[in-house]
Each structure stands twice: as structure tokens, then as C-alpha cells.
Amino acid sequence: MRKIILVSSLVLILGLSQPAAAEGYLGVYEDLPLAPGLTEVHGAGLTFDSPAGRIVEGYAKGAVKAGDILKFYATTLPQLGWTRETDTLYRREAEMLKLDTELEGRALVVHFTISPE
């Protein structure tokens, strides 16, 4: 009986500690996952390559809370090699990722900007 309780507890703990699954990836940047509840705003993004590095902008929106979105990225981005500088700023190699959130009616719009350092 103790073994069953122990195994059940471990399964529950491990299951709860997993980050939320992404809803797909941002189309303009191949390895930036979309947080649950976000949908990419197609046609609103851009990609520009320059000698200093690439500049990428993308937008996603959904009926979600900014705190939940920032928590998702705080958990997920380090697994993809990004280092958290602040709640909305991440660094990976020579690139910076900035997350800006803004309410648009009842939807939250997330603006992703990737640029050289």
C-alpha cells in the first residue's frame, strides 16, 4: 500500500512540475514557442537580416493574462538556451528577445522583438 501511495505521489509531483505545452511556434522565428492561449497574428511580423544580425518582429494574441504569458516564457525560454535578464528581456548568444504585452479590448497582444545585442 505504501508503494502505491509513494508512486502515485511521485507521478502527481512530476506531472505538475512540467511546463505547459506550447501551442505551436511563431512563424517568423522558427524556435520561439507560442504560449498556451496565444494565436499568431499572421502578416504582422517581419524578418530583416543585416550585417549586425537579424531583426525579427512577431505578434500573437489571445484571451490570456500577461502574468501567465510571462511565467510560461520564464519557464520555457531557458530550456531553449535563452538567459533571463528581466521578466520581459532574454539573451541568447548575440541576440536579445524582448516581450511586450498590451491589452487590446479583451485580448492580450504580445509583441516579440528579436534583435542583435
TORPA-4810 file (N, C-alpha, C, O; in nm, 3 decimals):
<nodes>
NODE_1_0.082_-0.119_0.000_0.000_0.000_0.000_0.087_0.126_0.000_0.056_0.223_-0.070_M
NODE_2_0.195_0.124_0.079_0.285_0.239_0.085_0.349_0.266_-0.052_0.366_0.381_-0.092_R
NODE_3_0.383_0.158_-0.121_0.444_0.172_-0.253_0.348_0.240_-0.350_0.390_0.324_-0.430_K
NODE_4_0.223_0.205_-0.343_0.123_0.265_-0.431_0.110_0.414_-0.402_0.104_0.495_-0.494_I
NODE_5_0.104_0.450_-0.276_0.093_0.591_-0.238_0.218_0.667_-0.281_0.208_0.779_-0.333_I
NODE_6_0.335_0.608_-0.261_0.461_0.672_-0.299_0.467_0.693_-0.450_0.500_0.802_-0.496_L
NODE_7_0.435_0.592_-0.526_0.437_0.602_-0.673_0.334_0.703_-0.720_0.363_0.785_-0.807_V
NODE_8_0.215_0.700_-0.664_0.112_0.796_-0.702_0.156_0.939_-0.671_0.133_1.029_-0.751_S
NODE_9_0.218_0.959_-0.557_0.267_1.092_-0.521_0.373_1.141_-0.617_0.372_1.256_-0.659_S
NODE_10_0.466_1.052_-0.653_0.571_1.090_-0.747_0.513_1.126_-0.884_0.554_1.225_-0.945_L
NODE_11_0.420_1.047_-0.931_0.357_1.076_-1.060_0.288_1.211_-1.056_0.299_1.289_-1.150_V
NODE_12_0.216_1.239_-0.948_0.147_1.366_-0.934_0.246_1.482_-0.931_0.225_1.582_-0.999_L
NODE_13_0.351_1.470_-0.853_0.451_1.577_-0.842_0.521_1.600_-0.975_0.534_1.715_-1.018_I
NODE_14_0.564_1.494_-1.041_0.632_1.508_-1.170_0.539_1.565_-1.276_0.581_1.645_-1.360_L
NODE_15_0.415_1.524_-1.274_0.318_1.575_-1.370_0.291_1.722_-1.352_0.275_1.795_-1.451_G
NODE_16_0.286_1.769_-1.228_0.258_1.910_-1.201_0.379_1.999_-1.226_0.363_2.119_-1.247_L
NODE_17_0.500_1.943_-1.225_0.619_2.025_-1.242_0.654_2.050_-1.388_0.744_2.129_-1.416_S
NODE_18_0.587_1.986_-1.478_0.615_2.005_-1.621_0.560_2.138_-1.669_0.449_2.176_-1.630_Q
NODE_19_0.636_2.212_-1.755_0.584_2.337_-1.808_0.466_2.311_-1.902_0.451_2.201_-1.956_P
NODE_20_0.385_2.412_-1.919_0.271_2.400_-2.010_0.321_2.378_-2.152_0.425_2.431_-2.191_A
NODE_21_0.248_2.302_-2.227_0.287_2.275_-2.365_0.260_2.396_-2.453_0.162_2.468_-2.435_A
NODE_22_0.349_2.417_-2.549_0.334_2.529_-2.642_0.220_2.501_-2.738_0.184_2.386_-2.764_A
NODE_23_0.165_2.608_-2.791_0.055_2.599_-2.887_0.107_2.603_-3.031_0.028_2.625_-3.123_E
NODE_24_0.233_2.582_-3.052_0.295_2.594_-3.182_0.411_2.691_-3.172_0.455_2.726_-3.062_G
NODE_25_0.459_2.735_-3.284_0.574_2.825_-3.286_0.542_2.949_-3.368_0.459_2.947_-3.459_Y
NODE_26_0.611_3.057_-3.334_0.595_3.182_-3.406_0.650_3.163_-3.547_0.764_3.119_-3.563_L
NODE_27_0.571_3.193_-3.647_0.609_3.168_-3.786_0.732_3.243_-3.832_0.808_3.192_-3.915_G
NODE_28_0.754_3.364_-3.781_0.868_3.444_-3.827_0.998_3.406_-3.758_1.105_3.452_-3.797_V
NODE_29_0.990_3.322_-3.653_1.110_3.277_-3.582_1.089_3.131_-3.547_1.003_3.098_-3.466_Y
NODE_30_1.167_3.045_-3.607_1.141_2.901_-3.607_1.143_2.832_-3.471_1.081_2.726_-3.457_E
NODE_31_1.210_2.887_-3.371_1.212_2.814_-3.244_1.164_2.897_-3.125_1.215_2.883_-3.014_D
NODE_32_1.068_2.981_-3.150_1.005_3.058_-3.041_0.863_3.007_-3.023_0.776_3.034_-3.106_L
NODE_33_0.839_2.931_-2.915_0.706_2.871_-2.897_0.601_2.976_-2.861_0.630_3.079_-2.800_P
NODE_34_0.478_2.947_-2.899_0.364_3.030_-2.860_0.307_2.974_-2.730_0.283_2.854_-2.718_L
NODE_35_0.287_3.062_-2.634_0.230_3.020_-2.506_0.086_2.971_-2.526_0.019_3.014_-2.620_A
NODE_36_0.040_2.883_-2.439_-0.099_2.837_-2.448_-0.196_2.955_-2.446_-0.183_3.047_-2.365_P
NODE_37_-0.293_2.951_-2.537_-0.393_3.057_-2.547_-0.358_3.166_-2.647_-0.442_3.250_-2.679_G
NODE_38_-0.234_3.166_-2.698_-0.194_3.266_-2.797_-0.206_3.211_-2.938_-0.181_3.093_-2.963_L
NODE_39_-0.245_3.299_-3.029_-0.250_3.268_-3.171_-0.172_3.375_-3.244_-0.188_3.494_-3.218_T
NODE_40_-0.087_3.333_-3.336_-0.006_3.429_-3.409_-0.093_3.521_-3.494_-0.191_3.476_-3.554_E
NODE_41_-0.057_3.648_-3.500_-0.122_3.744_-3.589_-0.045_3.738_-3.721_0.060_3.800_-3.735_V
NODE_42_-0.098_3.662_-3.816_-0.029_3.641_-3.943_-0.026_3.769_-4.025_-0.122_3.846_-4.028_H
NODE_43_0.087_3.791_-4.090_0.103_3.910_-4.173_0.151_4.032_-4.096_0.180_4.135_-4.157_G
NODE_44_0.160_4.023_-3.964_0.201_4.139_-3.885_0.350_4.137_-3.853_0.404_4.238_-3.808_A
NODE_45_0.416_4.026_-3.875_0.557_4.014_-3.840_0.649_4.049_-3.955_0.606_4.065_-4.069_G
NODE_46_0.777_4.060_-3.921_0.878_4.086_-4.024_1.010_4.026_-3.983_1.036_4.005_-3.864_L
NODE_47_1.093_3.998_-4.082_1.228_3.949_-4.060_1.321_4.029_-4.148_1.294_4.049_-4.267_T
NODE_48_1.432_4.075_-4.089_1.527_4.156_-4.163_1.667_4.111_-4.124_1.703_4.111_-4.006_F
NODE_49_1.746_4.073_-4.223_1.885_4.035_-4.198_1.975_4.153_-4.229_1.963_4.216_-4.334_D
NODE_50_2.066_4.181_-4.137_2.161_4.289_-4.155_2.301_4.237_-4.122_2.313_4.129_-4.064_S
NODE_51_2.405_4.311_-4.156_2.540_4.267_-4.121_2.559_4.250_-3.969_2.640_4.168_-3.926_P
NODE_52_2.484_4.326_-3.889_2.495_4.319_-3.743_2.417_4.201_-3.685_2.437_4.163_-3.570_A
NODE_53_2.329_4.143_-3.764_2.246_4.032_-3.718_2.103_4.046_-3.766_2.070_4.140_-3.839_G
NODE_54_2.022_3.954_-3.726_1.885_3.951_-3.774_1.792_4.026_-3.679_1.812_4.026_-3.558_R
NODE_55_1.692_4.090_-3.737_1.587_4.159_-3.662_1.456_4.090_-3.697_1.420_4.077_-3.814_I
NODE_56_1.386_4.047_-3.594_1.259_3.976_-3.614_1.154_4.039_-3.525_1.180_4.067_-3.408_V
NODE_57_1.036_4.061_-3.581_0.922_4.106_-3.502_0.805_4.015_-3.532_0.780_3.980_-3.648_E
NODE_58_0.733_3.978_-3.430_0.615_3.896_-3.446_0.511_3.933_-3.342_0.544_3.991_-3.238_G
NODE_59_0.387_3.900_-3.370_0.276_3.933_-3.280_0.188_3.810_-3.262_0.167_3.732_-3.355_Y
NODE_60_0.137_3.796_-3.140_0.039_3.692_-3.111_-0.061_3.751_-3.014_-0.029_3.844_-2.939_A
NODE_61_-0.182_3.696_-3.015_-0.282_3.748_-2.921_-0.374_3.638_-2.875_-0.385_3.532_-2.937_K
NODE_62_-0.441_3.666_-2.763_-0.533_3.569_-2.709_-0.596_3.621_-2.581_-0.553_3.722_-2.525_G
NODE_63_-0.698_3.550_-2.535_-0.768_3.587_-2.411_-0.693_3.525_-2.294_-0.739_3.429_-2.232_A
NODE_64_-0.577_3.582_-2.265_-0.489_3.531_-2.160_-0.442_3.647_-2.072_-0.464_3.764_-2.105_V
NODE_65_-0.379_3.614_-1.961_-0.328_3.717_-1.870_-0.178_3.735_-1.895_-0.106_3.638_-1.921_K
NODE_66_-0.130_3.858_-1.887_0.011_3.888_-1.909_0.099_3.808_-1.813_0.204_3.757_-1.853_A
NODE_67_0.058_3.797_-1.688_0.137_3.723_-1.591_0.155_3.577_-1.628_0.262_3.520_-1.608_G
NODE_68_0.050_3.515_-1.683_0.059_3.376_-1.726_0.155_3.361_-1.844_0.231_3.265_-1.851_D
NODE_69_0.150_3.457_-1.935_0.238_3.454_-2.052_0.383_3.469_-2.008_0.470_3.394_-2.054_I
NODE_70_0.410_3.564_-1.922_0.547_3.587_-1.877_0.599_3.467_-1.797_0.717_3.433_-1.805_L
NODE_71_0.512_3.404_-1.720_0.550_3.285_-1.644_0.584_3.170_-1.740_0.682_3.098_-1.718_K
NODE_72_0.505_3.153_-1.845_0.532_3.049_-1.945_0.670_3.069_-2.006_0.748_2.975_-2.015_F
NODE_73_0.699_3.193_-2.048_0.828_3.217_-2.112_0.944_3.209_-2.013_1.054_3.169_-2.051_Y
NODE_74_0.922_3.246_-1.887_1.027_3.233_-1.786_1.064_3.087_-1.763_1.179_3.056_-1.731_A
NODE_75_0.968_2.998_-1.781_0.991_2.855_-1.766_1.046_2.792_-1.894_1.134_2.706_-1.888_T
NODE_76_0.993_2.834_-2.008_1.022_2.768_-2.135_1.150_2.817_-2.203_1.229_2.736_-2.252_T
NODE_77_1.172_2.947_-2.206_1.286_3.001_-2.282_1.422_2.952_-2.233_1.508_2.924_-2.316_L
NODE_78_1.447_2.939_-2.102_1.577_2.885_-2.060_1.604_2.744_-2.113_1.720_2.707_-2.134_P
NODE_79_1.499_2.666_-2.134_1.515_2.532_-2.190_1.561_2.538_-2.336_1.613_2.440_-2.390_Q
NODE_80_1.542_2.654_-2.399_1.581_2.674_-2.538_1.710_2.755_-2.550_1.746_2.801_-2.659_L
NODE_81_1.779_2.774_-2.438_1.907_2.842_-2.441_1.904_2.991_-2.412_2.008_3.056_-2.415_G
NODE_82_1.785_3.046_-2.384_1.774_3.189_-2.353_1.802_3.211_-2.205_1.760_3.133_-2.120_W
NODE_83_1.875_3.318_-2.175_1.903_3.358_-2.038_1.815_3.475_-2.002_1.808_3.574_-2.076_T
NODE_84_1.747_3.465_-1.890_1.653_3.570_-1.848_1.730_3.687_-1.788_1.806_3.670_-1.692_R
NODE_85_1.708_3.806_-1.844_1.767_3.929_-1.792_1.665_3.999_-1.700_1.698_4.041_-1.589_E
NODE_86_1.541_4.009_-1.748_1.428_4.063_-1.671_1.306_3.980_-1.708_1.318_3.883_-1.783_T
NODE_87_1.189_4.016_-1.656_1.066_3.943_-1.690_1.035_3.948_-1.839_0.970_3.858_-1.892_D
NODE_88_1.082_4.053_-1.908_1.046_4.071_-2.048_1.167_4.074_-2.142_1.152_4.105_-2.261_T
NODE_89_1.286_4.044_-2.091_1.407_4.052_-2.173_1.492_3.928_-2.154_1.523_3.889_-2.041_L
NODE_90_1.529_3.865_-2.266_1.609_3.743_-2.265_1.727_3.758_-2.362_1.719_3.833_-2.460_Y
NODE_91_1.835_3.685_-2.334_1.955_3.690_-2.418_1.994_3.547_-2.456_1.989_3.455_-2.374_R
NODE_92_2.032_3.531_-2.584_2.086_3.404_-2.631_2.193_3.435_-2.734_2.167_3.497_-2.836_R
NODE_93_2.314_3.390_-2.705_2.429_3.419_-2.789_2.434_3.570_-2.814_2.448_3.647_-2.719_E
NODE_94_2.424_3.614_-2.939_2.434_3.759_-2.968_2.297_3.821_-2.995_2.289_3.928_-3.055_A
NODE_95_2.190_3.755_-2.951_2.055_3.807_-2.977_1.984_3.840_-2.846_2.006_3.776_-2.743_E
NODE_96_1.899_3.940_-2.853_1.812_3.978_-2.742_1.667_3.954_-2.784_1.630_3.981_-2.898_M
NODE_97_1.586_3.903_-2.693_1.443_3.883_-2.715_1.369_3.970_-2.616_1.389_3.959_-2.495_L
NODE_98_1.283_4.055_-2.667_1.202_4.142_-2.582_1.056_4.104_-2.601_1.009_4.088_-2.714_K
NODE_99_0.985_4.091_-2.490_0.842_4.061_-2.491_0.767_4.183_-2.440_0.790_4.227_-2.327_L
NODE_100_0.678_4.236_-2.520_0.593_4.347_-2.478_0.449_4.300_-2.482_0.407_4.233_-2.578_D
NODE_101_0.373_4.334_-2.380_0.231_4.295_-2.377_0.145_4.421_-2.370_0.182_4.521_-2.309_T
NODE_102_0.029_4.411_-2.434_-0.065_4.524_-2.435_-0.206_4.469_-2.450_-0.231_4.378_-2.530_E
NODE_103_-0.299_4.524_-2.373_-0.440_4.483_-2.386_-0.501_4.553_-2.507_-0.484_4.673_-2.528_L
NODE_104_-0.573_4.475_-2.584_-0.647_4.526_-2.699_-0.790_4.473_-2.684_-0.821_4.362_-2.726_E
NODE_105_-0.875_4.554_-2.623_-1.008_4.506_-2.587_-0.993_4.403_-2.477_-0.934_4.431_-2.373_G
NODE_106_-1.046_4.283_-2.500_-1.033_4.175_-2.402_-0.916_4.083_-2.433_-0.889_3.989_-2.357_R
NODE_107_-0.847_4.108_-2.542_-0.736_4.022_-2.581_-0.602_4.085_-2.543_-0.586_4.207_-2.545_A
NODE_108_-0.510_4.001_-2.507_-0.373_4.044_-2.480_-0.292_4.026_-2.607_-0.293_3.919_-2.666_L
NODE_109_-0.222_4.130_-2.649_-0.133_4.122_-2.765_0.010_4.114_-2.713_0.051_4.196_-2.630_V
NODE_110_0.084_4.017_-2.761_0.225_4.002_-2.726_0.308_4.037_-2.848_0.290_3.981_-2.956_V
NODE_111_0.401_4.130_-2.830_0.492_4.175_-2.935_0.628_4.115_-2.904_0.688_4.143_-2.801_H
NODE_112_0.677_4.032_-2.994_0.808_3.968_-2.979_0.907_4.044_-3.067_0.882_4.063_-3.186_F
NODE_113_1.018_4.088_-3.010_1.123_4.154_-3.087_1.254_4.083_-3.060_1.297_4.071_-2.945_T
NODE_114_1.317_4.036_-3.165_1.450_3.974_-3.155_1.544_4.062_-3.234_1.519_4.095_-3.350_I
NODE_115_1.653_4.101_-3.170_1.749_4.190_-3.235_1.890_4.158_-3.187_1.908_4.092_-3.084_S
NODE_116_1.990_4.204_-3.261_2.128_4.183_-3.214_2.150_4.262_-3.085_2.080_4.360_-3.057_P
NODE_117_2.248_4.218_-3.007_2.281_4.289_-2.882_2.321_4.431_-2.908_2.351_4.505_-2.814_E
</nodes>
